[in-house]
């Protein structure tokens, strides 16, 4: 993602790699918290396929 900032008459272009950020954006963080609550400290191998499909599809539903 490229960010353009105009600072005191100077235009600064900066390339940001979203995969290397320590914190995510607010919508991403809230979705991650929802997924953690649904998984509730279980191993991925313990979760049934249908439940995985429901969790993933819930991320794409419009509220």
Backbone as CSV, one residue per row, in Angstrom:
resi,resn,N_x,N_y,N_z,CA_x,CA_y,CA_z,C_x,C_y,C_z
1,UNK,0.851,-1.155,0.000,0.000,0.000,0.000,0.902,1.224,0.000
2,UNK,0.551,2.194,-0.812,1.326,3.414,-0.895,0.575,4.530,-0.198
3,UNK,1.269,5.251,0.656,0.682,6.362,1.393,1.364,7.642,0.924
4,UNK,0.561,8.654,0.610,1.100,9.951,0.207,0.754,10.960,1.290
5,UNK,1.787,11.636,1.810,1.605,12.615,2.879,2.140,13.955,2.393
6,UNK,1.350,15.003,2.560,1.799,16.349,2.232,2.175,17.024,3.542
7,UNK,3.458,17.240,3.755,3.954,17.797,5.006,4.731,19.065,4.707
8,UNK,4.208,20.186,5.124,4.835,21.498,4.949,5.267,21.742,3.501
9,UNK,4.369,21.465,2.591,4.636,21.722,1.176,5.405,20.625,0.469
10,UNK,5.881,19.643,1.179,6.617,18.537,0.569,5.715,17.319,0.494
11,UNK,5.728,16.676,-0.635,4.956,15.453,-0.798,5.877,14.267,-0.545
12,UNK,5.472,13.427,0.382,6.270,12.255,0.746,5.471,11.009,0.394
13,UNK,6.055,10.134,-0.410,5.427,8.856,-0.739,6.119,7.782,0.076
14,UNK,5.320,6.950,0.685,5.877,5.905,1.541,5.178,4.593,1.232
15,UNK,5.936,3.549,1.057,5.404,2.214,0.796,5.249,1.485,2.115
16,UNK,4.045,0.971,2.394,3.784,0.258,3.649,3.392,-1.172,3.335
17,UNK,4.091,-2.122,3.929,3.760,-3.534,3.780,2.856,-3.923,4.950
18,UNK,1.565,-4.147,4.667,0.599,-4.447,5.718,0.879,-5.772,6.417
19,UNK,1.621,-6.675,5.760,1.932,-7.967,6.366,2.979,-7.860,7.475
20,UNK,3.711,-6.750,7.517,4.782,-6.611,8.504,4.412,-5.688,9.657
21,UNK,3.189,-5.192,9.699,2.770,-4.326,10.787,2.615,-5.124,12.074
22,UNK,2.967,-4.533,13.199,2.833,-5.204,14.492,1.383,-5.223,14.948
23,UNK,0.632,-4.205,14.567,-0.790,-4.160,14.898,-1.578,-4.020,13.606
24,UNK,-2.767,-4.539,13.604,-3.597,-4.476,12.415,-4.558,-3.306,12.475
25,UNK,-5.312,-3.151,11.416,-6.332,-2.108,11.410,-7.491,-2.547,12.305
26,UNK,-8.304,-1.606,12.692,-9.384,-1.870,13.640,-10.345,-2.965,13.163
27,UNK,-10.825,-2.926,11.895,-11.723,-3.998,11.447,-11.059,-5.381,11.465
28,UNK,-9.790,-5.422,11.098,-9.077,-6.710,11.090,-8.911,-7.248,12.505
29,UNK,-8.575,-6.364,13.435,-8.384,-6.793,14.807,-9.689,-7.298,15.424
30,UNK,-10.812,-6.643,15.112,-12.080,-7.102,15.671,-12.482,-8.452,15.084
31,UNK,-12.206,-8.674,13.797,-12.502,-9.977,13.188,-11.619,-11.060,13.784
32,UNK,-10.369,-10.744,14.044,-9.461,-11.721,14.655,-9.936,-12.105,16.057
33,UNK,-10.424,-11.118,16.811,-10.944,-11.406,18.151,-12.177,-12.298,18.079
34,UNK,-13.047,-12.046,17.108,-14.248,-12.880,16.942,-13.854,-14.317,16.628
35,UNK,-12.860,-14.493,15.751,-12.408,-15.841,15.389,-11.801,-16.547,16.594
36,UNK,-11.018,-15.824,17.396,-10.431,-16.417,18.594,-11.511,-16.896,19.559
37,UNK,-12.575,-16.109,19.696,-13.660,-16.496,20.592,-14.373,-17.747,20.082
38,UNK,-14.548,-17.858,18.771,-15.230,-19.018,18.202,-14.372,-20.275,18.314
39,UNK,-13.067,-20.113,18.188,-12.163,-21.266,18.278,-11.937,-21.640,19.745
40,UNK,-11.895,-20.679,20.618,-11.748,-20.828,22.076,-10.663,-21.829,22.499
41,UNK,-9.436,-21.528,22.126,-8.238,-22.269,22.554,-8.221,-23.747,22.182
42,UNK,-8.894,-24.107,21.119,-8.823,-25.497,20.642,-7.779,-25.600,19.549
43,UNK,-7.263,-26.785,19.356,-6.360,-27.022,18.235,-7.166,-27.001,16.947
44,UNK,-6.521,-26.612,15.873,-7.201,-26.569,14.579,-7.686,-27.960,14.194
45,UNK,-6.926,-28.989,14.550,-7.318,-30.357,14.214,-8.567,-30.810,14.969
46,UNK,-8.918,-30.130,16.052,-10.098,-30.495,16.839,-11.384,-29.844,16.316
47,UNK,-11.233,-28.886,15.411,-12.394,-28.167,14.895,-12.908,-28.885,13.650
48,UNK,-14.190,-29.115,13.594,-14.784,-29.809,12.462,-14.811,-28.908,11.233
49,UNK,-14.761,-29.524,10.058,-14.724,-28.801,8.784,-15.912,-27.851,8.651
50,UNK,-17.082,-28.300,9.028,-18.275,-27.449,8.899,-18.157,-26.203,9.777
51,UNK,-17.554,-26.369,10.954,-17.372,-25.224,11.834,-16.355,-24.238,11.253
52,UNK,-15.299,-24.753,10.640,-14.302,-23.904,9.990,-14.964,-23.110,8.861
53,UNK,-15.793,-23.780,8.070,-16.495,-23.095,6.982,-17.395,-21.990,7.517
54,UNK,-18.080,-22.248,8.620,-18.976,-21.246,9.213,-18.184,-20.048,9.739
55,UNK,-17.041,-20.303,10.357,-16.217,-19.216,10.893,-15.687,-18.347,9.758
56,UNK,-15.168,-18.980,8.729,-14.606,-18.227,7.599,-15.696,-17.461,6.855
57,UNK,-16.829,-18.092,6.613,-17.890,-17.400,5.882,-18.480,-16.254,6.683
58,UNK,-18.433,-16.333,8.022,-18.955,-15.245,8.848,-18.131,-13.967,8.691
59,UNK,-16.864,-14.109,8.292,-16.027,-12.948,8.079,-16.499,-12.117,6.894
60,UNK,-17.161,-12.740,5.942,-17.549,-12.068,4.717,-19.010,-11.643,4.679
61,UNK,-19.730,-11.899,5.766,-21.133,-11.496,5.829,-21.232,-10.009,6.122
62,UNK,-22.191,-9.377,5.508,-22.472,-7.965,5.783,-23.305,-7.862,7.039
63,UNK,-22.979,-6.925,7.880,-23.761,-6.743,9.116,-24.970,-5.891,8.860
